[in-house]
């Protein structure tokens, strides 16, 4: 298993850079981003459960770990491009699934990756929220370092969080983040 895993493309995630179309001060790899999504998801799931929620922490972590695994094969498509049209997004998703299936990851990894691409459960919503939240955190960090281009990301971010119904557990976190984003106080945090 060790040799086989070392020969997979998944080890490339540390070399796949995000935000390829934005000037950035600190380049973030997909592996680095995935770590923060895991950390945020873990903290959020535990916070929800500490308040009487019923979130499957193992499921959250499994989805968070593999949510961007496909980017070892495709690279990171910039969000404004990827979401510029519904047919384009559908075509990217379809071809990404084909590329993943061609790599033949272990069945448990493929099952978790497939699940991480869906919506509808509390666990999916937590990971999807934390995926976007980590983008906001990165943009705030860039803005604090003096990157004026990061404000473009922060200006677009509220629409990302308003595009879907996040469910009962995630909605309060969305509301809190939107208040910070729309109040223009996030860089002060």
Backbone bond lengths (Angstrom), bond angles and torsions (degrees), N, CA, C in turn:
res aa  C-N    CA-C-N  psi(-1)  N-CA   C-N-CA  omega(-1)  CA-C   N-CA-C  phi
1 X - - - 1.451 - - 1.521 110.17 -
2 X 1.321 118.90 -37.90 1.467 122.06 -177.74 1.528 110.45 -61.85
3 X 1.308 116.04 -51.98 1.476 120.47 -179.08 1.535 110.72 -59.70
4 X 1.317 116.29 -46.23 1.458 120.64 -177.61 1.532 111.25 -61.11
5 X 1.331 115.83 -43.49 1.468 118.20 -178.50 1.531 111.12 -66.40
6 X 1.322 116.53 -36.83 1.466 119.94 179.90 1.523 111.87 -66.08
7 X 1.305 117.56 -18.32 1.458 121.57 179.39 1.527 113.11 -95.18
8 X 1.323 116.86 0.68 1.465 120.01 -179.93 1.524 110.04 -83.43
9 X 1.323 116.34 161.87 1.468 119.56 177.56 1.532 113.58 -73.83
10 X 1.335 117.49 -11.22 1.469 119.87 -173.62 1.531 111.24 -63.57
11 X 1.329 116.43 -26.33 1.465 118.76 -179.83 1.534 111.92 -69.90
12 X 1.323 117.61 -11.82 1.469 121.74 178.01 1.524 114.11 -75.74
13 X 1.309 118.14 -10.75 1.467 120.16 -173.91 1.530 112.63 -57.43
14 X 1.324 117.24 -27.19 1.467 120.27 177.57 1.520 111.71 -70.26
15 X 1.334 117.14 -18.26 1.457 121.32 -178.74 1.524 113.81 -102.45
16 X 1.317 117.17 -10.49 1.468 120.56 179.60 1.528 107.72 -84.23
17 X 1.323 115.18 117.84 1.464 121.05 -177.13 1.520 111.22 -89.74
18 X 1.308 115.03 143.46 1.468 121.94 175.72 1.533 109.40 -94.48
19 X 1.319 116.38 166.11 1.475 122.99 175.51 1.531 112.21 57.66
20 X 1.322 116.22 47.69 1.468 120.20 -175.56 1.523 113.22 -66.04
21 X 1.325 118.28 -19.43 1.465 120.10 -178.48 1.525 113.13 -102.06
22 X 1.321 117.65 3.21 1.461 121.96 179.59 1.522 110.77 -112.93
23 X 1.327 118.32 136.70 1.466 119.31 170.95 1.530 108.28 -68.31
24 X 1.300 117.20 124.29 1.460 122.13 -178.66 1.522 110.30 -127.86
25 X 1.308 115.60 147.85 1.460 121.13 177.85 1.521 110.00 -80.01
26 X 1.333 116.00 -47.83 1.474 121.28 177.50 1.520 107.23 -113.08
27 X 1.297 117.30 116.62 1.461 121.41 176.91 1.525 109.56 -73.35
28 X 1.319 116.04 134.91 1.459 121.60 179.83 1.523 108.78 -110.30
29 X 1.313 116.88 130.05 1.458 120.56 175.99 1.526 109.72 -85.71
30 X 1.317 116.13 164.34 1.461 120.92 176.21 1.529 109.81 -63.58
31 X 1.330 117.02 -36.39 1.472 119.86 178.41 1.530 110.69 -63.38
32 X 1.317 116.98 -42.88 1.470 120.96 178.64 1.528 110.19 -63.02
33 X 1.322 116.42 -46.79 1.467 121.46 177.75 1.535 110.29 -58.73
34 X 1.316 116.57 -44.89 1.471 120.57 -178.48 1.522 111.49 -62.40
35 X 1.327 116.04 -36.71 1.466 119.13 176.51 1.534 110.13 -60.20
36 X 1.331 116.50 -46.78 1.467 119.12 -179.02 1.524 111.75 -66.21
37 X 1.327 118.03 -35.74 1.462 120.29 175.88 1.531 109.39 -62.56
38 X 1.320 116.97 -41.82 1.473 120.59 177.37 1.527 111.39 -62.10
39 X 1.317 116.11 -47.03 1.464 120.54 -178.66 1.528 111.50 -62.99
40 X 1.327 116.92 -46.15 1.463 120.81 178.96 1.525 110.77 -64.45
41 X 1.326 117.13 -42.24 1.467 121.41 -179.27 1.525 111.30 -64.10
42 X 1.319 115.64 -43.10 1.463 121.06 178.18 1.530 110.26 -59.75
43 X 1.322 116.17 -49.24 1.460 120.74 -178.69 1.529 111.35 -63.42
44 X 1.304 116.08 -43.10 1.462 120.03 -178.38 1.528 111.42 -66.56
45 X 1.320 117.86 -44.07 1.464 121.11 179.04 1.524 110.79 -61.35
46 X 1.322 116.39 -43.71 1.473 119.85 178.27 1.529 110.89 -64.53
47 X 1.333 117.22 -38.78 1.464 120.92 178.61 1.525 110.48 -64.00
48 X 1.320 116.74 -44.60 1.468 120.74 178.21 1.525 110.38 -61.45
49 X 1.325 116.88 -45.78 1.468 119.94 -179.92 1.522 112.15 -65.87
50 X 1.336 117.67 -33.20 1.472 120.56 178.73 1.530 111.82 -67.64
51 X 1.341 115.71 -18.24 1.466 120.89 178.62 1.527 111.76 -100.54
52 X 1.335 116.49 15.87 1.456 120.90 177.43 1.516 114.65 95.43
53 X 1.321 117.88 5.59 1.466 121.08 178.29 1.521 111.30 -72.32
54 X 1.311 114.92 170.99 1.457 120.74 -178.91 1.528 109.16 -130.57
55 X 1.326 115.30 74.04 1.456 121.64 -178.44 1.521 108.25 -108.14
56 X 1.324 116.11 135.49 1.457 122.14 178.78 1.530 108.23 -81.61
57 X 1.314 117.37 101.23 1.462 122.36 -175.77 1.526 111.85 -61.73
58 X 1.327 117.37 -41.96 1.464 118.77 178.90 1.523 110.58 -59.58
59 X 1.322 116.92 -42.08 1.473 121.25 179.78 1.527 109.96 -63.51
60 X 1.315 117.00 -44.46 1.465 121.17 178.58 1.524 109.97 -56.80
61 X 1.324 116.45 -48.13 1.464 120.14 -176.53 1.530 111.76 -66.41
62 X 1.321 116.84 -39.87 1.466 119.66 179.42 1.527 110.89 -63.33
63 X 1.330 116.65 -41.17 1.464 120.50 179.04 1.527 111.30 -68.92
64 X 1.317 116.18 -41.26 1.468 120.15 -178.88 1.525 111.32 -64.59
65 X 1.312 116.69 -41.38 1.475 120.74 -177.98 1.527 111.30 -60.70
66 X 1.320 118.18 -40.05 1.468 120.43 -173.21 1.528 114.04 -103.28
67 X 1.325 119.08 2.06 1.468 120.26 -170.43 1.531 113.96 -57.26
68 X 1.309 119.58 -31.58 1.474 122.38 179.61 1.525 112.30 -115.30
69 X 1.306 117.52 21.50 1.466 121.55 -178.70 1.526 111.90 -56.88
70 X 1.315 116.87 -34.76 1.459 121.68 -179.83 1.527 112.97 -60.86
71 X 1.318 117.48 -23.16 1.461 120.35 -177.51 1.527 112.36 -70.25
72 X 1.316 117.63 -11.13 1.472 120.25 170.91 1.525 109.50 -67.39
73 X 1.327 116.40 -23.50 1.467 122.25 -179.52 1.531 112.29 -99.76
74 X 1.338 116.50 -37.39 1.466 120.28 -171.65 1.524 113.85 -102.55
75 X 1.318 116.84 -17.60 1.463 119.54 -167.69 1.517 107.97 80.10
76 X 1.312 116.09 179.28 1.464 121.50 -179.30 1.526 108.65 -98.64
77 X 1.312 116.74 110.31 1.465 120.03 174.77 1.522 108.76 -73.67
78 X 1.319 118.86 129.31 1.466 119.74 176.58 1.535 110.43 -60.11
79 X 1.317 116.49 133.74 1.467 122.30 -176.44 1.531 113.07 -53.22
80 X 1.334 119.98 -45.84 1.473 118.39 -178.70 1.534 112.38 -59.18
81 X 1.322 117.39 -35.33 1.468 120.68 177.50 1.528 110.80 -73.37
82 X 1.314 115.74 -51.04 1.468 121.85 -175.11 1.528 111.79 -58.61
83 X 1.323 116.53 -36.63 1.466 121.18 -176.78 1.528 112.42 -101.74
84 X 1.329 117.24 17.65 1.467 119.78 -177.84 1.529 113.12 -73.51
85 X 1.323 117.02 -21.69 1.467 119.56 174.33 1.525 109.19 -154.54
86 X 1.313 114.76 149.14 1.465 120.72 -179.67 1.528 110.83 -63.45
87 X 1.357 119.51 -44.24 1.474 118.28 178.84 1.533 112.61 -62.85
88 X 1.330 117.81 -37.58 1.464 120.55 178.67 1.526 110.32 -64.11
89 X 1.324 117.10 -47.09 1.458 121.07 179.18 1.531 110.65 -59.50
90 X 1.327 116.74 -43.70 1.471 120.59 179.45 1.527 110.98 -62.77
91 X 1.332 116.88 -41.44 1.471 120.33 179.73 1.524 111.07 -65.80
92 X 1.333 116.95 -42.01 1.467 120.56 177.80 1.521 109.92 -62.26
93 X 1.326 117.13 -45.73 1.467 120.79 -179.55 1.527 111.40 -62.36
94 X 1.326 116.60 -41.21 1.469 120.67 -179.64 1.532 110.60 -64.27
95 X 1.318 117.29 -47.90 1.461 120.80 -178.40 1.532 111.76 -69.37
96 X 1.317 116.31 -32.66 1.460 120.45 177.00 1.520 110.16 -63.68
97 X 1.322 116.50 -42.26 1.468 120.24 178.76 1.525 110.46 -63.49
98 X 1.328 117.14 -40.74 1.459 121.12 177.80 1.530 109.87 -61.88
99 X 1.330 116.51 -45.91 1.470 120.53 179.63 1.526 110.86 -60.77
100 X 1.332 116.90 -42.23 1.465 120.27 178.52 1.532 110.58 -62.80
101 X 1.319 116.80 -45.62 1.469 120.40 -179.11 1.531 111.23 -63.65
102 X 1.315 117.31 -34.81 1.467 120.92 178.80 1.526 112.60 -67.03
103 X 1.312 117.44 -26.23 1.470 120.99 178.94 1.522 112.49 -80.22
104 X 1.309 117.24 -12.84 1.463 123.12 178.42 1.533 113.75 49.76
105 X 1.340 116.90 58.88 1.459 117.63 174.30 1.522 109.67 -67.52
106 X 1.337 117.51 163.75 1.474 118.59 175.96 1.533 110.10 -52.59
107 X 1.316 116.55 147.18 1.466 120.74 -174.35 1.523 112.33 -56.91
108 X 1.331 118.15 -36.35 1.465 120.09 -179.38 1.525 110.82 -68.49
109 X 1.318 118.29 -35.73 1.467 120.28 177.61 1.525 109.92 -69.35
110 X 1.319 117.29 -44.52 1.464 120.47 179.72 1.525 110.77 -63.06
111 X 1.320 117.55 -40.80 1.470 121.02 179.07 1.528 110.51 -62.94
112 X 1.329 116.66 -44.05 1.468 119.57 179.05 1.527 111.20 -67.52
113 X 1.334 117.23 -39.79 1.470 119.46 178.72 1.525 110.14 -63.22
114 X 1.337 117.37 -45.83 1.476 120.53 177.44 1.526 110.58 -56.46
115 X 1.311 116.55 -45.10 1.468 121.26 179.92 1.533 110.86 -64.25
116 X 1.325 116.97 -36.44 1.476 120.16 -177.85 1.524 111.98 -68.10
117 X 1.311 118.30 -17.01 1.461 121.99 -179.34 1.530 112.48 -87.63
118 X 1.329 116.85 -5.01 1.470 121.80 -176.49 1.527 111.33 -98.11
119 X 1.311 114.11 172.95 1.467 122.67 174.78 1.515 108.00 -122.74
120 X 1.312 116.44 167.80 1.454 118.30 169.81 1.508 116.77 122.17
121 X 1.334 118.81 -31.93 1.463 118.66 178.75 1.524 109.65 -100.64
122 X 1.297 116.00 162.17 1.467 120.17 176.72 1.526 110.16 -59.94
123 X 1.320 116.39 -40.30 1.461 120.74 -178.58 1.531 111.19 -64.58
124 X 1.335 117.09 -42.83 1.467 120.63 176.67 1.527 110.60 -62.75
125 X 1.316 115.60 -44.47 1.469 119.88 -178.61 1.521 111.75 -61.73
126 X 1.312 116.86 -39.30 1.467 120.07 178.36 1.519 110.24 -61.83
127 X 1.321 116.94 -47.93 1.469 120.48 -178.32 1.524 110.75 -66.50
128 X 1.324 118.58 -42.27 1.471 121.47 178.83 1.529 110.25 -62.23
129 X 1.335 116.51 -43.42 1.464 120.03 177.85 1.529 110.66 -62.34
130 X 1.309 116.73 -47.48 1.460 120.67 -177.49 1.523 112.00 -66.63
131 X 1.322 117.53 -30.18 1.462 122.02 174.53 1.533 109.40 -60.42
132 X 1.319 116.80 -47.57 1.467 120.62 178.86 1.525 111.73 -72.86
133 X 1.325 116.40 -37.60 1.465 120.41 179.50 1.528 110.09 -61.67
134 X 1.309 117.26 -38.06 1.467 119.63 179.21 1.527 111.07 -65.16
135 X 1.329 117.61 -30.92 1.469 121.09 175.16 1.525 109.50 -65.01
136 X 1.326 116.01 -42.56 1.464 120.39 178.40 1.526 110.19 -62.93
137 X 1.313 117.31 -45.17 1.469 121.10 179.43 1.527 110.50 -60.09
138 X 1.328 116.10 -42.81 1.465 120.55 178.63 1.525 110.63 -62.96
139 X 1.328 116.94 -44.65 1.469 120.48 -179.75 1.526 111.56 -64.54
140 X 1.317 117.24 -37.90 1.468 120.59 176.68 1.523 109.91 -63.37
141 X 1.334 115.72 -44.18 1.471 119.45 178.65 1.525 110.60 -60.57
142 X 1.320 117.19 -43.06 1.459 121.60 178.29 1.537 111.02 -63.42
143 X 1.320 116.81 -42.54 1.470 120.93 178.98 1.524 110.87 -62.34
144 X 1.323 116.36 -40.25 1.469 120.11 178.41 1.526 112.13 -66.01
145 X 1.342 116.13 -26.35 1.461 120.36 177.41 1.535 111.77 -82.16
146 X 1.340 115.57 -4.29 1.457 119.76 178.01 1.515 115.02 103.47
147 X 1.310 118.81 6.79 1.460 121.83 -179.31 1.528 109.92 -79.96
148 X 1.319 116.49 106.05 1.466 120.88 -179.21 1.528 112.39 -70.57
149 X 1.323 117.52 -21.82 1.464 120.97 179.31 1.532 111.44 -70.61
150 X 1.298 117.47 -22.31 1.463 120.93 -179.87 1.524 111.25 -65.17
151 X 1.331 117.15 -24.54 1.467 119.37 179.08 1.532 111.32 -64.20
152 X 1.333 117.96 -27.81 1.477 120.67 175.41 1.522 110.45 -58.80
153 X 1.305 115.73 -43.85 1.464 120.74 180.00 1.530 109.30 -64.68
154 X 1.321 116.03 -45.88 1.468 119.75 -178.21 1.525 111.89 -65.84
155 X 1.318 117.64 -31.53 1.472 120.74 177.85 1.529 111.56 -71.02
156 X 1.325 117.50 -33.79 1.470 121.69 -179.72 1.527 112.42 -80.55
157 X 1.303 116.99 -26.55 1.466 122.07 -171.06 1.527 115.13 -54.51
158 X 1.342 120.50 -42.53 1.472 117.16 -178.13 1.524 113.85 -55.49
159 X 1.325 117.84 -36.09 1.472 119.12 -179.75 1.518 111.39 -65.26
160 X 1.337 118.19 -33.29 1.466 120.42 179.43 1.519 111.21 -61.10
161 X 1.332 114.76 -38.73 1.463 119.25 -175.61 1.527 111.94 -81.08
162 X 1.332 116.68 -18.18 1.465 120.80 179.68 1.523 112.35 -92.04
163 X 1.328 118.10 -6.50 1.466 122.23 -174.97 1.523 114.57 -73.93
164 X 1.308 118.60 -16.13 1.468 118.51 -174.39 1.530 111.39 -144.04
165 X 1.315 113.00 164.33 1.458 120.59 173.43 1.524 106.45 -85.81
166 X 1.298 117.52 119.35 1.465 122.11 -173.78 1.532 113.21 -88.98
167 X 1.309 117.84 -10.30 1.461 120.00 -179.33 1.521 111.32 87.86
168 X 1.301 115.19 168.06 1.462 122.84 -173.23 1.519 113.79 -60.92
169 X 1.313 117.21 -44.05 1.457 120.32 -175.12 1.523 112.78 -69.69
170 X 1.330 117.48 -39.30 1.464 121.39 -172.23 1.527 112.21 -88.55
171 X 1.318 117.80 -26.42 1.472 122.14 -175.14 1.537 114.04 -51.16
172 X 1.338 120.00 -43.56 1.472 118.53 179.64 1.536 113.26 -62.66
173 X 1.313 117.44 -33.31 1.462 121.52 179.16 1.528 110.15 -71.48
174 X 1.339 115.75 -39.06 1.464 120.89 176.45 1.526 109.14 -61.38
175 X 1.322 116.20 -46.20 1.466 121.27 -179.14 1.532 110.91 -59.38
176 X 1.323 116.71 -45.15 1.465 120.58 -179.78 1.530 111.54 -64.08
177 X 1.326 116.53 -43.55 1.459 120.04 179.95 1.526 110.96 -66.73
178 X 1.329 117.33 -40.59 1.470 120.25 178.26 1.526 111.65 -62.67
179 X 1.333 116.98 -37.93 1.469 119.54 177.14 1.524 110.48 -60.98
180 X 1.311 117.12 -41.87 1.462 120.72 178.26 1.527 111.44 -67.75
181 X 1.333 116.73 -44.15 1.462 121.01 -179.46 1.525 111.70 -64.30
182 X 1.318 116.15 -48.65 1.467 120.23 -175.15 1.518 112.37 -76.89
183 X 1.319 116.31 -20.79 1.460 119.98 175.78 1.526 112.90 -82.94
184 X 1.334 115.62 -8.94 1.460 120.08 179.11 1.528 113.88 70.92
185 X 1.319 116.72 20.01 1.464 120.34 -176.22 1.519 114.37 -103.24
186 X 1.318 117.44 3.69 1.453 119.45 -174.78 1.515 113.09 -64.62
187 X 1.303 118.04 -36.12 1.471 120.10 -178.96 1.530 110.36 -68.86
188 X 1.332 116.42 -20.39 1.480 120.60 177.98 1.521 112.77 -82.45
189 X 1.333 117.18 -12.27 1.475 121.32 -175.58 1.532 109.97 -72.74
